[in-house]
């Protein structure tokens, strides 16, 4: 195994000298924190154990107890944790996760999914020694169901590590996993646990590839569709660690620091446990995923001696580098390959109502709006639980039966965001998109993000219908409106997308290679030529074709297309191209990110929230929900609960369709 850690054995190491340095740093009034952190982070864990022994021999004191006494807060936790052996550190993390009233399932998942057999066996022994109890018994007492069963399987530390692969067994496992989930009603969880918990990593890599060919979907998407709760999250973590442990940790580190506040225990645990193993690879994966170095993320999110210690463990700023290291290039190439091979099953949250009766619904809506006051609950329960086609029938029947315009009645009875959301649901998809385009361009400012989101994510058929609805509703072509409200290359990009002429063919391998080469060559041209070439390819080729183009782009340039766009472009042009790439890679993930941005921080972008919830509820809102939960560690339902209120919130949560 090749270790790509940051911390290695210090040359000319003398444990007695180091013990004396630490003793002097802590004696007297105050302590020399710089001396402590510089020494501790420049010695390997094995050397730190020798320093602990020398400290006790030379000074008759316990080094860890002295450090606890002299240091405080997060800095103390970090330094003291560095002094423990990896096995005892893991044991403490598990014990902290299961002791007391609640259980920290995220810690159990992270540790159990990512450790190899030897690390798990060492942890089991350390737990017994440190706490006098059996780790398996403690986990059994604190967890339940399939989640518990999987943890116990992983806790045995008996995964096949031979590296020998049986091609027939690969096909059989892939077939068994497909039969256990996608192919049947209900899920055979035991089959998932047995295969994912025991087979070798090399074997499972091949199983995952075979599974994608059989099911035209990734094993991750099947797990999201078939499993739920902590069991789902554990299985996804296992799969992610099979694919790439550094990628798994890069995501965990990002989640620990993004948004308001920092999950310091997670940050400390990962930086310590990986500093001597694969921190270089984690750094590369972090930059690949988030277009920002781990070093700078830590620098921006922490402070003081705590920050200095973490930066020493991180070891360097990858934003200074221009290209991928080989491992990151291979991961980027594989990510695009997986995206290109996968056929995602899009799942709505809103389906046509059974036993639908438009006349009864029309009468019920009229009753809800008649007289003094309005029965908002009755209105919401009908409109938010009918498909758009059914709502159009209600709209027509309301006029036929009652001689009244349902839209006008709703506008007069409802107000603010509830009125905007309800009217949005009552419009046809084309009318709604046209209205959202109009809203994005009217008034003093322009909502460029809305224009980009709509035109990038709609199919050619949807865009043509939107154009017709815009012309009919506003007596002006949408293209004219775009020309009036935007300028330059950004205007040209929007006009190109607004033609509704994107190709819809599958990938052409030969043409994809040629397109990738052209994009790579364009990166060496001046900025105008580069942006024009990007527009000619990104705005016209089909999404399946672009997945292959972006995959081959990594091979030709040793860079990722997202990284190039973020570094070489700016403003609305950058945002438009970036949205195309994100949508090509994973459109539900793109929408999940847009929803998160609409609600995070102070204030809510209600227009964006309404636009996405209405337009995606009958297409892929279930997929968006899953991506939201996986990326942000909180459900979309919960986020809406905390960020909205009243009948508006109730309607949004009905569209959301459930808690994850």
N, C-alpha and C positions, 0 to 999 in steps of 0.2 A: 504493500500500500504506500502510495506517495503522499507524504504529509506536506500540506501547504499552509502551515500555520505561520503566525507572526512571531510568537514567543518561542525561542529555542534555548538550548543550554548556553549559559554565558561562558566565554573562554576564561581561563585562569581563575576559575571559581574557588573561593576559599570561604566555607561556611562560617568559620569562626570570625573572620574579618567582617563578614556581612552581619553576623549576629551583634557584633560590637557596634557597627554603624547604626543598626536599628535601636540598640540600647541607648546610645548617645542621643539619637534623634528624639527619644521619649523621656529622657531624664530632665529634671528641673522643671521650671515653669513653662508650660506650653510644649508644643512638639513641632519638630521640623517635618512638616507634611511632604514637602518637596523631596526630601531625602528618602522618606518612607516609600512614596509612590514610585520614584525613579528606580529604587532598588528592587522593589517587589515585582514591578512590571518588566524588569530586564532579566529575571531569572525564570527558569522553567519550573514546573510544579515539583518535579523530583528534587531540584535544587532547593526549593522553598522548604521541603520536608527536612532536608539536611540542616537548613538554617534554624528551623524550630528545635531540632535536637541539640544543636550547638548552643543555642540561646539558653536552654534549660541547663545544660552542662556548665556553661561559663558563668551564668548569673543566677541559677537556681529559681528562675521564674518561667511562667508559661507565656510564650510570646503572643499567642492568640488572645489571652486574657488581658495582657498589657495593651495590645492594639485596640481591643474593645473599650478599654478604660480611657485611652488617650484620644481616640477618634470619635466622630459622631455622625449620625444621619446616614445618607446614602453612601458617602465616602467610606464610612466605617464598614457598612455591609459589603461593599465591593472589595475592600482590602482583606477583610476577614475571610470572605468567600474564596479569594485567590489563595489563601493559605491552606485551605482544605484539599485533600486529594480529590480527584474527579469522582471516585466512587462514593466518598462520604458527602461530597457536595450534592450529587444526585440523590443520595439517600435522604439528605435533609430536605431537599426540594419536594420529594414525594411525601415525606412525613408532614411537612407544612401544608401540603395540598389536602391531606385526608384528616388531619387532626381538627378538633373543634366542631362547631355546629355545622358548617357548610363544607362543600368539597370544591376544590379548584380543578375542575375537569380539564381546563386548558393546559395546566402544567402536566397532568397525567398524560394527556394526549401528546404533548410535545416531547417529553422525555421518552415515553414508551415507544413512540413511532420512529424515533431517530437513532436510538442506540443499537450497536451491534451486539452479538451474543456475549462476547467477553465483557463488555461494558455493563450489560444487564446482570450477568452473573456476579461481577464485582460489586455492583450496587446492592444486590440481594444480600450478600455477605456483610457489607458495610452497614446496612439497615439493621440486621440482626444484632451486630456488635454495638451499634450506637444506641438503639432504642429497646433492645431486649425483647422485641416482638417480631413476628413473621410478616414480611411485607405483603405476601399474598393474602394472608388472613385479614390484614388491615384494609387492603383494597377491596376484598370481597365484602367486608362489613360496611364499606362506604359507597359502593356503587351497585348497579343492578342491571339486569337484562343482558342484551347482546353487547352493550358497551362493556360490562363487567367481563363477559366471556372472552371478548377480544383482548382486553388488558391481561387476563390470566394467560392466554395463549402466548402473547408477546413476552410476558414475564418469565416464561420458561427458558428464554434465551437459547432456543434450539432451531432457529431458522437455518435452512440449508445454506451453507457458505462454501460449498465445494466448487461452484462455478461450472459444474457439468450440466449440460442441457440435453434433455431428451425431446427431440422434435415432435414425436408423437404425443408426448405428455403436454407439450405446449398447446397443440391443437385441441387436445381433450379438455385442458383447463379453460381455454378460451370458450369452447362450446359449453362447458359446464357453467361458467359464469353467466354466459348469455341466457342459458336455459333457466338459471336460478333467478334472473331478474327480468330483463326486457321481454323474454319470450312467454312468460306466464303471468297469470293474475296472482298478485301477491309475490313475495320474495322469499327465497330460500337463504336466509341469512347465514346458516351454518356453512354453506358452500363458500360464501364470500370469506368468512372467518378462516376456514381451513386453508384455502388457497393463498389468500393474501397474508396470512399469519405465519406460513411455514415455508413456502417456496423461496428459492434463492432470488436475489435481485436480478441476476443475468437472465434467469428463466422468466421472471415476471415482466421484464422489459419486452421479451418476445411475445409473451401472452397478451400484453396490452396492445402490441401492434396487430396481432392476430385478431383480437377482439374488435378492433376498429374496422377491420375488413369484413368481419361477420355482421356486426351490428350497425356499421356506418355511423358510429358515435364513439366517443372516448369512454373509457372505463370511469373517468371522473363524472361525466354527465350521467351515466347510468346510476352511479352511486347517489348523485344528487336527486335523481328521479325516484329511486327505489327505496332509499334509506332515509332516516330522519334523526334529528337531535344529536346528542353526543356520539352516538354510534356512527352516524353519517360523518361527523367531523373527524372522528378517529380514523375511519376508513379512508377518508380523503387525505389525511395526514400521512397514513401509511403509503398510499399510492404516490403522493408527492415526494416522500423520502426515498421510495424505490426509484423514481425518475431522477431526482437530484436533491440530495440533502442540503447542499448549499443554497439552492433555489428556495427550498422550504424555509430555511433560516432567514434568508433575505426578506421574505414576505413577513415572517414573524417580527423581525427587527423593525420593518417599516410600520407595521401595525402598532408596535410598542411606542412609537414616537410621533405618529401623525395626529393631527387634530389637537384639541385642547388637553394639556396634561400629558405626562409620560408614564407608561407602565414600567417603572424602574426595576421591579423584580424580574420581569421578562428580559429587559435590556441587560441587566447584570448577569443573569443566568446564561444567556447565549454568548455574550462577549467573553465570559470566563471559560465556558465549556468548549468553545470552538477556537480559542486563541492559539492553541498549539496543534490544531488538526487541519482546519480548512478555511481559515479566515480570509485568505487571499481569494479563494473561489467565491465565498459569500460576498465579498466586496464587488467582485466582477458581476455577479448575478444581481446585486442591488442596483448597480449602475445601469445594467441592461433593462431592468424592470421599471426604474423610477427616474432615469435620466438625471440622477443626482448621486454624488458619492456618499457612501455610508459615513465617511469622515465628516463631510460637511453637514449631514443630517444630525450627527451627534453634536457637532460644534454649535449648531443653531438651537438645539433642543435641551442642552444641559449647561452646567456652569461650574466654575471653581475647580477645586482639586478633583472632584468627581469627574468633571469633563476631561481634565488632563489625563487621568488614569484610563478612562475609556478610550481616549484618542491614542494613548500608547498601545493599548491592546488592539486597536484597529490597525494602526501601523502605517497609514499613508493615505493621501488624497488622490483618488482615481479620476477626479475631474481634470487633473493635469494631463492625463493620458488621452490620446486621440482615438485609439482603435481598441478593438477587443483583444484580450489575451486569448490564446487558443481555446481554453475551456469555455469561456463565455460565448465565443463565436459558434462553437459546436452546439451549445444550449439554444442560442438564438435560432440557428438553422433548424434544429429539431422542433422548436416551438412553432415555427412557421410550417414545417412539414406536417406536424400534428393538426394544425389549424386547417391545412389544405386537404387532409385526408378525412377530416371529421364531417359528418353530416349531422348537424345539430337538430334535434327534434324540438321545434318551437311549441311552447305550451301557453295558452291564454289563462287568465284567471276568471274571465267572464264568458259564459256560454249561453246559447239560447235557452230561455225558460221553457220547461215542460208545461203542457196543457195551457198554452198561451191563448189568451182571449183578448184581442185588441179592444173590443167594445167594452168589456168589463173594466179593463185598465183605463180607458178613456173616461168612463163614468166615475171611477174611483178617483182619478186625478181632478176631475171637475168638482167632486164632492169635497176634496181636500182643500180646494181654493175658494169655495163658495162662502158667503157670509163674512162675519168678522173673524179675523185671525186665519191662519193657514196651518194645516196639518203637515208640517215638513216631513215628519216620519213616514207618512203614507206616500208622499211624493218620492222620497229617497228610496223607499223599499221597492217601488215599481221601477223607476228610471235606472237605478244602479244595479238592477238584477234582471234586465232585459238586454238582449243583443242589440246592436245598432239597427239591424234590419227590422227587428221587432219594434224598436222605438219609432222608426219611420212609418210603420203600420199604425201605431198608436196616434202619431201626429196626424195622419190622413183621416183616421177614423174619428178623431176628436172634432175635426172640421166638418166631416160628413154628418155625424150624429148631432152635434151641438151648434154647428154654425159659428164656431169660435176658433181663433188662432191659438193653438196651445203655446207656441213660443211667446206670444205677447202676454198671455195669462201668466206664464211662469216668470217672465221678466217683471211683471207688476207685483207679484206676490213674494218673490224671493229677493235677496239683496246680497251685495258684496261677493265674496268668494264662492258662496254656495250658489248664487245665481249664475256666476260665470262658469262654474263647474257643471251645473245642470244643463245650461244652454249648450255648452260644449258637447255634452253627451247626446243631446237631441239633434245636433247637426249631423249630416252625413260625414264620413271621413274626409271626403274631398272638400266639402264646405268648411269643415273645421280647420283643415290644413290651410286653406285659402285665408280664412279669418286670422289664423296665427301668423301667417306671412304678412298680412295687412297690419296687424297690431305691431309686429316687429319693425315696421318701416314708418308708421305714422308718428306725427308729433315731432318734437325737436331732435330727439336722439334716435339712434338705430340700435336694435338688439341684434348685433351681429351673430352672437352665439345661437340665437333662435333660428336665424336664417340658415346658418351652417347645419345645425342639427336636423332641421326639416329636410333640406335638399340633399343632404348626404345620406340619410337613412331611408328615404322613400324609394320604392321601385319605380321603374320607368312608367309603368301603368298608373301608379298612384300620382306621379308628378304630372302626367298628361291630364288626369282627372282634376287635379288641383288647379292647373292652368285654366281649364274650362270653367271651373267653379269661380275662380278669381275674376275672369272676364265677365261672367254672368252676374256676379254679385257687386262688382265695383266699376263696371263699364270701362275697364282699362286692362291692358295685358299685364301679367305679372312681370314679364321681361321689362316692359316700360318702367314699372315701379322700381325694379332693381336698379336699372340705369339711373333713375332719378335720385336714388337714395345712397348709392355706393359708387366707388370709383376705382380706377386703376386695375391691377391684376386681380384684386379681390372681386371686383365687379365682374370681370371676365370669367372667373371661376364659377361664380353663382349663376351667371347666364348660361355657361356650358352645362352645369348640372340641371338647370331649369328646362333644358330642351327635352328632358326625359328620353334621352337617346343612349344611355349607357348600354353597352353590349350585355347580353345575358347568356353567352355561350360558356361551356365548361372551359377549363384551362387548356391552352395550346402550349405544349411543352417547349417546342422550338421557338415560338414567338415569345414565350415567357422569358427564355434565356436572352433573347435579343433585347427585350424591353429592360431586363435587369441590367444588361451591359450598358444600354443607353443611359439609364439612370445613374449608374456608377460613373460613367464618363462625364455626365453632366455635373457631377459633384466637383469636378476639377475646372469647370467653366466659370464665367462670371455669373453673378447672382441672377441677373435677368434671364440669361439663357437657361440656367438651371431651373428656375421657377417655371419657365415656359415649357420645358421638357417634362417636368413633373406634372403640370396641368394636362398636357396632351395625353399622358398615360393614366394618371390617377383619376381623371374625370370621365374617362370614356370606357376603360376596360371593365369587364365583369368582375365581381368580387371573387369568384373562384379562381379566375385567371390572375388577379392581383395577389392572391395568397402565394401562388407559385412565383410570381415576379419578386415579391418581397423576400421569399425564401432564398432565391438565387442571388438576390442583391447582397445578402450576407457573404456569399461565397466570392462574389466578384470584388467587393469593396472591403471586406472584413469589418463592416460596420452595420448597424441596424438602421432601417429606414426611419424609425421614430427618432433615433438619436440625431440623424442628419437633419431632419426637419426642425427639431428643437434647437439645434446649435447653429444652423446656417440660415434660418428664416426668422421672420418676426411678424408681430401683429396679426391681423386677420388672415393673412395668407398662410402663415404658420398654423393658426388655429383650424383653418379649413382643411389643409392637407393632413394635419394630425388627426382630425375627426374622421377623415376617410380611412386612414390606416387603422385607427382604433376600431372602426366599424367593420372593416375587412377582417381584422383579427378576431374580434368577438363583440358583436353588436350589443347583446344583452349587458355585457360588462361596461360598454360605453354608456349605455343608458343608466346603469346603476351609478356610475360616477357622476353623471349629470344630475340625477336625483339627490345624491349626497351633497353636491355643491349647492343645490337649490335650497337645502334645509339646514346645512351646518352653520355655525356661528350665529351672530345676531341678525335677526330678520330672516324672512323666508321669501324666496323668489316664487311667489304663488303662480305666476303665469307659466313658468317652466314646469312646476310641479303638476299643474292642471294639464298642460299640454302633453306631458309624457304619460301620466296616468290614464288620460282619456284615449290617446292614440295607440297605446300598447296593450290595453286591457284585453283585447280580443286577438292579440297576435303572440306576444312573448313576455307578458308581465310576470308569469311564473318563473321563467328563466332569469329575468331581471332581478326578481326577489332573491333567488338563490345566489346570484353573483353579488348582490348587495350584502347579504349575510356573510359570504365567504370573504369579501374584501374588507368589510368594515366591522365585523364581529358584533353586529347588532342587526336585528331584523328590520326590514322596510316598514312593517306594521308598527313596530315599536318606535321607529324614528318619526313616523307620521303622528303617532300618539303624543309624542313629546313636543312636536313642533306646530301642531294645529289644534283647533278646538271646535266644540259644538257640532252642528249638523254638517258643516264642511268636513270635519274630521271623520265623522261617521260615514259619509259618502266615499271619501278617499279610502277608508279601510275596507269598505265593501268591495271597491274596485281592486284593492290589493289582494283580497281573497283569502287571507289567513296569516297566522303567525308562524314563523319558521323556527 
